[in-house]
Amino acid sequence: MTTPPDLESYYARGDYSARESPRSDPQRKAAIVMRRWRSERIRVTYLRWKLCTGRLPYANASRIYGAPGSGGWCDACDQLLEPTQLVMSIPWPSEKTFAHLHADCFMLWERERRGQH
């Protein structure tokens, strides 16, 4: 992801404290990264791509498990699964494992998989 030109010049001039820089503040960097996933349209497009390329299971799940996140990565949006978030685990028979999705990503996965868009 590239920095917009106005921010590049801002950082290049040094018109900020080290605390303001997203490069030095992990929480700010995480907020910037998550901002791009707020757009459902972007998440749906990415999820469709993952479904079409086999990076997510397409088959109906006979059982679905839910639990708090454990620090892994969401298989749908590639964002961190935090302990404060509900994570859905879906059996993935072709990979002999589970796909782990945020609850919101699971809802999008279910809708897209069923063709209800």
N, C-alpha and C positions, 0 to 999 in steps of 0.2 A: 504494500500500500504506500503510495507516495504522499508526501506532504504538499498541501496546496501552496502555490507560489507565494501568497502573502505571508503564510506562516514560515516558509523557508527563509524569507528575508528577515522576518522577525527574529528567528533563531540565529541567523547568520550575524545580525547586528549585535546580538547579546542583550537585547532589551527585556530580559527576563531574569528572574533569580533561578538558581539551580533547582529550587523546589517546584517552580512552575513547569519545567521541562517535562514533557511526557516520557522522555527517554530516561529520566532519573526517578520518576515516581511510578511504581508498578500499578498502584490503584488508578491513577489517571490514565495510564496506558490501557488498562483493562476497560475503563469506561469508554475510551475512544474506540477500542475494538468492538465492544458490545453495541455501540451506537449504530454500527452498520448492520447489525442483525435485528434491529428494532423494526426494520421494514419487513413486513410479512412477505411482500412480493419477492424480495431478494432471497429470503429463506426458502420460499416455495420453489423458486427457480433452481436453487442449489440442491434442494431435496429431490426434485424431479430428475436432475442430472444424476444424482446418486442412485436413484431407483433404476433409471435407464441403463446405467453402466454396471449394475450389480453390486454397488458399494453399500446397498441397503437391501434387506430382504423384501420381496414383493408378495410372498405367499401370506395367506391369512394365518395369524398366530392362534393356536389352540389355547395357549395359556400365556398370560402376561403377568409379570411380577413388578411390583413397585417398592422402592426403598429410597432412603436418603442417598444423595451422591457420596461417592467415596474418593473423589479427586481424579477420576479418569476423564476421558474426553467423550463428548456426545458424538455418536456416529452419524448424526444428521447434520449438525451445524459446526462440528469441530471446536466447540467451546468447552470450557472446564465444567465438570459436573461437581458442583459445590455441595457440601454437607447440608446446606440450608435448602437445597432444591430437591423436589421429587424426581426420581429417575425411574423410567420404565425400562424393563429388560424384556426383550422380545426374542424368543428362540429363532435361531438362524440355522436351519438344518443343513443347508449346502456348505456352510462354513464350520459346522459342528461347534458352534459357540452361541453367544447372545449378542444382540445389538442393544446398546444402551443409549437411551434418548431422554432429553429433558421432557417433562410432561407436555409442554407447549409443542415441542418438536414431534412428540408422539401423536398429538392431535392432528398436526399437519400431515404427518406420514400416513395416518389412517385415512384422512380425507383424500389425499392424492392417490393413494393406493386403490381406493374404491372408485376413483374417478368423479368425486363429488366436488369439483372446483368451479 
